[in-house]
Amino acid sequence: MSGTILIIEDDTRIANWVKVYFERVGYFAEVAHDGEGGLALARELAPDLIILDLTLPRLDGVELCRILRRESEVPIIMLTAREAHADRIMGLDSGADDYIVKPFDPAEVIARAGAVLRRVKGKVQQVLTRDNITLDETTQSVMVDGDPVVLSQAQVALLSTLMRHPNQVLTRDQLISLSFSDEFDGLDRAVDSQIARLRRQINRDGRQPIQTVYGAGYRFVVKED
């Protein structure tokens, strides 16, 4: 399994517990502990799926779900301690794709997440834009400053992963896991070669967004608003 999961949950113990289970099965997981922080991370990360608590400080889960649904079609699983049927309907009406009541088995969360991701896979055309680079994940096409750039499938996969995690340092192992899952049979140093070729293709007038963080990995640098 691979992909980015954003967990928005104010209970630190539950959030970290869910994060660990997702990471164990191969996902890249991030956590936010309030609604406003979750909204900011969702906009920054463009995650593949969001686990969203219904009751959050600073911006409640229902309102956050409505905002996210207006901005994107990211799959959302609502997580809550409430068992009332009306609360379940409210969560789904706000745009959630599924609903899980606490206490829960983490295996169920993973299974439900996988089911939601399978349902939406291929339905939504995902276009990523970071500064002067646009990547259409459906057509595997890349534009730099409005001009098409020819990349290999491996380079597109790496670029997609880096663009989905702007300004974050990703190790070679993370890049392999997030970009290729278990299908990548090369050594981690092969990533360096692919990154070098990718850099040459997207470089424009000395602007190079892919930064080497020595001893750590790579970071896709974007301008801060």
N, C-alpha and C positions, 0 to 999 in steps of 0.2 A: 504494500500500500504506500501511497505517497500523496502529498498535497499539504496545504497549509490550513490549520484549524485555529480559529480565534475563539477563546473561551472567555466569556464576559460573566463573571460570577464574583459577588462580594465576599463570600465565605472563602478565605484564603486556603483553608484545609481542603475543601471540596475542589476548588479551582486547580490547586497543585496536584491533587490526586487524579483528576480527570486528565490533566496535561501529561502526567507520567504514563498513563495507560495509552494515550494516543501516540506518544513518542515510542513506546515499546513496540507498536505495530507498524512503525515507519513513517508516521506523520510528523510534520514540523508544527509545533504548537506554541502559541503565544497566549498570554493571560492579561486581562484588564479587570480591575476590581470595582469600577463604577461605570455608569452609563456614558458620561462624557468622555472618559478615557477610552471606553470601548468603541465609541463612534469614531474618535480620532484614529485609533489603531485599525479599524475596519477600512477607513478611507486610505490609510497609508499602506496597508498590507495587501489589500484586495484578496482576502482569503478565499479558499475553496468552499469553506463551510464555517458557520458560526454557531457555537453553543451559547445560548443566551438565557440568563436567569430572568425570571419574570419580575422579581422585586430587587431593584438596584438603587443605590444612592445617586444623587445628582441628576439622574435621568432614568426613569423607570423603564423596565424591559419592553412593555407594550409600546410606549412612545418611541423608544429606540428602534424597535422592530419596524414601526411605520416609516420612520425616517430612512432606514436602510432599504426598505422595500421601494421607496420612491426613487432612491439613487441607484439601485442595482437589483439583480436577480440572484444574488448570493443565497444559497440554501441556508435556512435557519432552523435549528432545533431548539425549542423553548424548554427550559429546565426550571422546575419549580417545586416547592413543597406543598402547594395548594392542590387539593384533590377535587374541589368543587367543579361540577360540569360547566358552570358558567365561566369559570376562569379558563378552562381548556378552550372553550369556544372563543373567548376574548383573545387568547393568544393566537389561535389559528386565524381569526378574523383580521388580526393586525398584520398578517403576512407570513407567519411561521409555517414551515413545511411539515413539522412534526412536533410532538409534545411528550416529554418524559417527566413523570412525577417522582420526587424524592421520597424516601430513599430508593436508590436504584443500584442495579448491578452494573459495574463499568463495562462488562462484556456486552450488555444490552445497548449501552450508549454507542460503543464502537460499531456494533451490528447495525443499529438504526442509522448511524452516520454513513456507513457504507451503502446502505440501501438508498438513502436520500441522494448520495452522490451518483449512484448508478442511474437513478431516475432522471437526473438533470443532465447527465453527461451527453454531450452532443446536441442538446436542445438550445443552448445559449451560445451565441457567437461572442467570444471574449476578446476584446481589443484592449491591449495595455498601452498606455502612453506615458512616457517619462521624459520630460524636457523635449529634445528634438528627435526622439526615437519612438516609433509606433510599431507594435507587433500584433498582428492578427493571428491568434492561436488556432483559429479554424482553418485558415488557408495557409498558415505557416509563412506568411509574407511579412517582410520587415521594411520599414521606410525610415530613412535618416535624412532630416531636413527636407522631407517630401520626396526624396529620390529612393527608388527601390534598391535593396541590397540583397545579393544572393548569399545565402548561408546554408550550411549543411544542416541536417536534422539535429545532429548533436549540438551544433552551435545555437540553433533556435531554442532547443531545450534548455541550454545553459542560460541564454539571454532571458528567456521567460522566467526562470527561477530567480535570477538576479533582479529583474525588474519587479517581481512580486515581493521582494524584500529590500526595498530601497534604503540606503544608508545603514544597512546591517551587515556585519561581518559574517560570512558563511565559510566554514571550513571545507576542504576538499571532500571529506566524507559526507557532509551535508549536501553539497552540490550534487554529488553522485546519487545520494538517496532521493533527493527532491526532484532531480531531473530525469533520472533513468531507472529508479527503483532497483529491482533485482536483475534487470536486463543488461546492465553495464558490466562487461567482463574484463575491462581494462584496469590497469593500475591507477592509483590516485594521481600519479604524476602525469598521466595522459590528459588529465583535466587541464594542466598547465599549458600543454600544446594546443588544445582546443581554445582555451581562453586567449592565447597569444594570437591565433588566427582570427578569432572573433574581434579582438581589439583593432586589428588592422582594417577590418571591414567596416567598423562603425566609427572610426576616427574621422573627425571633420575639423579642419583648421586648428589642430592641436587640442580639441575638446575630446577628452577621453574619460567616460564615466566609470569604467571598470578600474578600480584601484586595488593594487596589491597591498595587503596588510601583512607585513613580514612576520613569519612565525605563527600566523593565524589563518589566513585564507584570502578571500576576495570580498570587495564591497562595491555595490553599484551606487555611485554618488549622484544625488539629484539636488537641485537647488531648493533651499528652504524658503517657503513663502514668508 
